[in-house]
Amino acid sequence: MLLIIEKVGGIIMEILNAVKREKRTAHEARKERRNGRIPGILYGKNISNMLFEIGEIELTKELSKNGEHGVISIDIDGTEHTVLIKEVQKDPINRRFMHIDLEELSSDTIVTTEVPLTFAGEDNVTRNGAILQKERNKVKVQCKGGNIPKSINVDVSNLGLGDTYRISDIEFSSEISFVDDANTVIAAVIDANTNTIVKDTPEVENI
């Protein structure tokens, strides 16, 4: 089950709902997975190791959206935890989830994680027949656990043919630093006919 709750400031966050579980045999764990429940473990500096199980459908949806190494929120028997995904085990044949390890984060824990990019203004780019070529859909950031954004906005509305958008062009809070090189290209505007970056050059008047 996926809980939807309203946080401070009116921001809506999705929280995965899980339940505690007792240690089980390998046979019992396989049975739970067949019933759509994935076992996991939560640990951290200030808590004892906690075994839990979570719905496979909800977990798959969340990880497909936030990645397998990001930060998520999880409610275990009524207690909410902000956690970093440490390891995800998959079946080598069908690639379905088998187990997940989570580490609890405090609000002041320094975390390095990937954050998805949200592109805005693409219509302005494509209106004149150009194409926005996206080179990255995520960036790696470092910040305190309580400051991790769900996504980072990339406004490309003012880009013209031949322009590029780099990490250094992103407007972001001073509380967040980027791990990737500032010159890394996130997106480029290319010619729809040639699929190459063509920089507009001013015409030179013959004298």
C-alpha positions in Angstrom: 0.0 0.0 0.0 1.2 3.5 -0.8 0.4 6.2 1.7 0.0 9.8 0.5 0.5 12.4 3.2 0.9 16.2 3.2 4.1 17.5 4.6 5.0 21.0 5.9 4.7 23.7 3.3 2.0 21.8 1.3 4.5 19.5 -0.4 2.9 16.1 -1.2 5.2 13.1 -0.6 4.7 9.4 -1.2 5.6 7.1 1.6 5.9 3.4 1.2 4.1 1.3 3.7 5.8 -1.8 5.2 5.3 -4.1 8.1 7.7 -5.7 10.6 8.5 -9.3 10.1 10.2 -12.1 12.0 13.3 -13.9 10.8 12.2 -16.6 8.4 13.7 -19.6 6.7 14.7 -19.4 3.0 11.6 -21.5 2.1 9.3 -19.0 4.0 11.0 -16.1 2.3 10.4 -17.6 -1.2 6.7 -18.1 -0.3 6.4 -14.5 0.7 7.9 -13.4 -2.6 5.5 -15.6 -4.5 2.7 -13.7 -2.6 4.0 -10.4 -3.7 5.9 -9.4 -0.5 9.6 -8.5 -0.6 11.7 -8.9 2.5 14.1 -6.2 3.6 16.2 -4.9 6.5 16.5 -1.4 7.9 19.5 -0.3 10.0 21.2 2.8 11.2 23.4 4.4 13.8 20.6 5.2 16.2 18.3 2.1 15.7 18.5 -1.6 16.0 18.3 -3.7 12.9 14.7 -4.0 11.8 13.3 -6.7 9.5 10.3 -5.8 7.3 8.4 -6.8 4.3 6.9 -4.6 1.6 4.6 -5.0 -1.4 6.5 -5.8 -4.6 4.3 -3.6 -6.9 4.7 -0.5 -4.7 8.5 -1.1 -4.3 8.9 -1.6 -8.1 7.0 1.6 -8.8 9.0 3.7 -6.3 12.4 2.4 -7.5 11.6 2.9 -11.1 10.9 6.5 -10.3 13.6 7.3 -7.8 16.3 4.8 -8.8 17.9 2.0 -6.9 20.4 4.1 -5.0 18.2 7.1 -4.0 16.5 8.3 -0.9 12.9 7.2 -0.1 10.4 7.5 2.8 9.0 4.3 4.4 6.5 3.8 7.1 7.0 0.6 9.2 4.2 -0.2 11.5 3.3 3.5 11.9 6.8 4.9 12.3 8.1 7.0 9.4 11.8 6.7 8.3 13.8 8.6 5.7 16.2 6.0 4.3 19.0 5.6 1.8 18.7 2.5 -0.5 22.0 0.6 0.2 21.5 -2.6 -1.8 18.8 -4.2 -3.9 19.0 -7.9 -4.7 17.3 -9.2 -7.9 16.7 -12.6 -9.3 19.4 -13.2 -12.0 16.9 -14.7 -14.4 13.6 -12.8 -14.2 15.1 -9.6 -12.5 12.4 -9.4 -9.9 13.3 -8.0 -6.5 14.4 -10.5 -3.9 15.6 -8.3 -1.0 16.3 -4.7 -0.1 18.7 -3.1 2.4 17.9 0.4 3.8 19.9 2.7 6.0 18.1 5.3 8.1 19.2 8.9 7.6 19.1 11.7 10.2 18.3 15.2 8.9 22.0 16.2 9.3 23.6 13.1 7.7 25.7 14.0 4.7 24.5 11.9 1.8 25.7 11.4 -1.8 22.9 10.3 -4.1 21.4 10.7 -7.5 18.5 13.0 -8.1 16.2 12.9 -11.2 16.0 15.9 -13.6 12.7 17.5 -14.6 12.9 19.4 -17.9 10.7 22.4 -18.5 10.3 24.6 -21.6 10.8 21.9 -24.2 7.9 23.3 -26.3 9.9 26.5 -26.9 12.8 24.4 -28.2 10.9 22.2 -30.6 8.6 24.9 -31.9 11.0 25.9 -34.6 11.9 22.3 -35.6 14.8 21.8 -33.3 15.3 18.8 -31.0 16.3 18.8 -27.3 18.8 16.0 -27.0 19.0 14.9 -23.3 22.4 13.6 -22.3 21.5 13.1 -18.6 18.3 12.3 -16.7 19.9 12.3 -13.3 22.7 14.1 -11.5 24.7 13.1 -8.4 24.5 15.5 -5.5 25.8 15.8 -2.0 23.9 17.3 0.9 22.3 16.7 4.2 19.6 14.0 4.3 16.9 16.5 5.1 17.8 18.7 2.1 17.6 16.0 -0.7 15.3 17.3 -3.4 12.8 14.9 -5.1 13.9 16.3 -8.4 15.9 19.2 -9.9 14.3 21.5 -12.4 16.1 22.2 -15.7 14.6 25.2 -17.6 15.5 25.0 -21.3 12.9 27.5 -22.5 15.6 30.1 -23.5 17.9 27.7 -25.4 18.4 28.2 -29.1 19.8 26.0 -31.9 23.3 25.0 -30.9 23.0 25.8 -27.3 23.9 23.4 -24.5 22.8 23.2 -20.9 25.4 22.2 -18.3 25.4 21.3 -14.7 26.9 24.8 -14.0 23.6 26.3 -15.5 21.4 24.7 -12.8 20.0 27.0 -10.2 20.1 25.3 -6.9 20.3 25.9 -3.1 23.6 26.6 -1.6 22.9 23.6 0.7 23.4 21.3 -2.2 26.6 20.6 -4.1 27.0 18.6 -7.3 29.5 15.7 -7.4 29.6 15.6 -11.2 31.8 18.0 -13.1 30.3 21.5 -13.6 30.9 21.4 -17.3 29.0 18.1 -17.8 26.4 18.6 -20.6 22.9 17.8 -19.5 21.1 18.7 -22.8 21.8 20.2 -26.2 19.6 21.8 -28.9 20.3 20.1 -32.2 19.1 20.5 -35.8 16.2 18.2 -36.4 17.3 17.5 -40.0 21.0 16.8 -39.4 20.9 15.6 -35.8 24.0 17.8 -35.2 24.6 20.8 -33.0 24.6 23.9 -35.2 25.4 27.2 -33.6 23.6 30.1 -35.1 26.2 32.7 -36.4 25.4 36.3 -37.3 25.4 37.2 -41.0 28.4 39.3 -42.1 27.6 42.2 -44.4 29.8 42.4 -47.5 31.6 45.8 -47.8 
